[in-house]
Amino acid sequence: MDGDGPDARHPFVAVMFVEPAPVGERFGKRHWPLHVTLLRFDLAPDAALAAASGAFAHLEPVRAQVGHDADFGFRGRVRVSLVEAVPGLRALHESLLESVGGAGGYIHSTHHTGDGFRPHVTMQGERRVHEGDTLRLDSVSLVDMAPGGDAEWRLPTAEFRAEQEPGSPWQDPPEEPA
């Protein structure tokens, strides 16, 4: 973080959760729900929310296939499942990248942005997605990477949901009465 106060830069990440992660419910930094990361950045909290709100104002649901596994990170110590870089995922990444950049935000790992963006789901112990799975991603969450200055925790602070028309194939069918 760069100093204190409402205008100080603060670490955030925008993700599309595969597992539930409600706004306001924190989780430990080593206990992430499965997700696809769109962008990691630092920006003042109000500016981060404004940048995400602008980038995801007209969010469309994304459907993407899970591909093969790969090793990411330092010396390949992070096991991931690659996700098809469908145009919808790329568009969300690019929109947020532009919005955060326009707000003067600091972008982490710039070599993993733009043409270097490789959507993936990091394996979390036994929890993972599998090659051939189809992911239905219909919301983006803004996650505070150090709520209250404590980098041991993560906190979803906002969720942007895709708009769905009645009868849309993206909607879950109504539950059958028991």
TACORPE-V109336 format. One record per residue. N is the residue number from 1. RES is the residue in three letters. SS is DSSP state (A for helix, B for strand, O for the rest). PHI is phi in degrees with one decimal (999 if undefined). OMEGA is omega as a letter, one per 30 degrees, with the letter a starting at -180 (none if undefined). Layout:
# TACORPE-V109336
[[N,RES,SS,PHI,OMEGA] [N,RES,SS,PHI,OMEGA]]
This chain:
# TACORPE-V109336
[[1,MET,O,999,l] [2,ASP,B,-100.6,l] [3,GLY,O,78.2,a] [4,ASP,O,-119.5,l] [5,GLY,O,100.8,a] [6,PRO,O,-67.7,a] [7,ASP,O,-98.4,a] [8,ALA,O,-74.6,l] [9,ARG,B,-63.7,a] [10,HIS,B,-141.9,a] [11,PRO,B,-78.9,l] [12,PHE,B,-135.6,l] [13,VAL,B,-142.9,l] [14,ALA,B,-105.8,a] [15,VAL,B,-135.2,l] [16,MET,B,-112.4,a] [17,PHE,B,-72.1,l] [18,VAL,O,-94.5,l] [19,GLU,O,-110.5,a] [20,PRO,O,-60.8,l] [21,ALA,O,-154.4,a] [22,PRO,O,-63.0,l] [23,VAL,O,-58.6,l] [24,GLY,O,90.0,l] [25,GLU,O,-105.4,a] [26,ARG,B,-78.8,l] [27,PHE,B,-143.9,a] [28,GLY,B,-70.7,a] [29,LYS,O,-63.3,l] [30,ARG,O,-101.8,a] [31,HIS,O,-129.9,l] [32,TRP,O,-63.3,l] [33,PRO,O,-65.9,l] [34,LEU,O,-59.6,a] [35,HIS,B,-162.6,l] [36,VAL,B,-109.5,l] [37,THR,B,-82.0,l] [38,LEU,B,-96.2,a] [39,LEU,B,-168.9,l] [40,ARG,B,-109.5,a] [41,PHE,B,-156.4,l] [42,ASP,B,-117.5,l] [43,LEU,B,-163.8,l] [44,ALA,O,-58.5,a] [45,PRO,A,-51.5,l] [46,ASP,A,-64.8,l] [47,ALA,A,-69.0,l] [48,ALA,A,-63.4,l] [49,LEU,A,-63.5,l] [50,ALA,A,-65.0,l] [51,ALA,A,-63.2,l] [52,ALA,A,-66.5,l] [53,SER,A,-58.5,l] [54,GLY,A,-67.8,a] [55,ALA,A,-66.9,a] [56,PHE,O,-112.8,a] [57,ALA,O,-61.4,a] [58,HIS,O,-125.3,a] [59,LEU,O,-72.8,l] [60,GLU,O,-107.6,l] [61,PRO,O,-64.0,a] [62,VAL,B,-123.2,l] [63,ARG,B,-120.2,a] [64,ALA,B,-143.0,l] [65,GLN,B,-87.9,l] [66,VAL,B,-83.8,l] [67,GLY,B,-101.4,a] [68,HIS,B,-77.0,l] [69,ASP,B,-81.2,l] [70,ALA,B,-149.5,l] [71,ASP,B,-111.7,l] [72,PHE,B,-114.6,l] [73,GLY,O,78.6,a] [74,PHE,A,-58.2,a] [75,ARG,A,56.4,l] [76,GLY,A,66.0,a] [77,ARG,O,-88.4,a] [78,VAL,B,-111.3,a] [79,ARG,B,-87.5,a] [80,VAL,B,-133.9,l] [81,SER,B,-112.5,l] [82,LEU,B,-67.5,l] [83,VAL,B,-121.2,l] [84,GLU,O,-51.0,a] [85,ALA,O,-82.7,a] [86,VAL,O,-65.9,a] [87,PRO,A,-53.8,l] [88,GLY,A,-62.7,l] [89,LEU,A,-66.6,l] [90,ARG,A,-61.1,a] [91,ALA,A,-63.6,l] [92,LEU,A,-64.2,l] [93,HIS,A,-59.8,a] [94,GLU,A,-64.5,a] [95,SER,A,-63.1,l] [96,LEU,A,-69.5,l] [97,LEU,A,-56.6,l] [98,GLU,A,-66.2,a] [99,SER,A,-65.5,l] [100,VAL,A,-67.2,l] [101,GLY,A,-61.0,l] [102,GLY,A,-65.0,l] [103,ALA,O,-90.7,l] [104,GLY,O,81.7,a] [105,GLY,O,-73.7,l] [106,TYR,B,-94.1,a] [107,ILE,B,-96.9,l] [108,HIS,O,-80.8,l] [109,SER,O,47.7,a] [110,THR,A,-59.8,l] [111,HIS,A,-69.9,l] [112,HIS,A,-103.4,l] [113,THR,O,-116.9,a] [114,GLY,A,57.6,a] [115,ASP,A,-64.7,l] [116,GLY,A,-88.8,a] [117,PHE,O,-68.2,l] [118,ARG,O,-126.4,a] [119,PRO,O,-60.5,a] [120,HIS,B,-161.8,l] [121,VAL,B,-120.1,l] [122,THR,B,-76.3,l] [123,MET,O,-69.7,a] [124,GLN,B,-122.4,a] [125,GLY,O,65.0,l] [126,GLU,O,-83.1,a] [127,ARG,B,-82.0,a] [128,ARG,O,-167.6,l] [129,VAL,O,-104.0,a] [130,HIS,O,-125.0,l] [131,GLU,O,-52.6,a] [132,GLY,O,95.7,l] [133,ASP,O,-61.1,l] [134,THR,B,-106.3,l] [135,LEU,B,-93.6,l] [136,ARG,B,-108.8,a] [137,LEU,B,-112.6,a] [138,ASP,O,-124.6,l] [139,SER,B,-154.6,l] [140,VAL,B,-121.7,l] [141,SER,B,-114.4,l] [142,LEU,B,-96.0,a] [143,VAL,B,-115.4,l] [144,ASP,B,-77.4,a] [145,MET,O,-86.0,l] [146,ALA,O,-157.2,a] [147,PRO,A,-60.1,a] [148,GLY,A,63.6,a] [149,GLY,A,83.0,a] [150,ASP,O,-99.9,a] [151,ALA,O,-73.7,l] [152,GLU,O,-79.5,a] [153,TRP,B,-120.6,l] [154,ARG,B,-127.4,a] [155,LEU,B,-141.6,l] [156,PRO,B,-64.2,a] [157,THR,B,-106.9,l] [158,ALA,B,-155.5,l] [159,GLU,B,-132.2,l] [160,PHE,B,-114.8,a] [161,ARG,B,-103.5,l] [162,ALA,O,-67.5,l] [163,GLU,O,-79.9,a] [164,GLN,O,-127.2,l] [165,GLU,O,-78.5,l] [166,PRO,O,-55.5,a] [167,GLY,O,81.7,l] [168,SER,O,-63.4,l] [169,PRO,O,-65.0,l] [170,TRP,O,-80.7,a] [171,GLN,O,-75.3,l] [172,ASP,O,-71.5,l] [173,PRO,O,-65.8,l] [174,PRO,O,-62.4,l] [175,GLU,O,-71.8,l] [176,GLU,O,-74.5,l] [177,PRO,O,-63.7,a] [178,ALA,O,-78.1,none]]
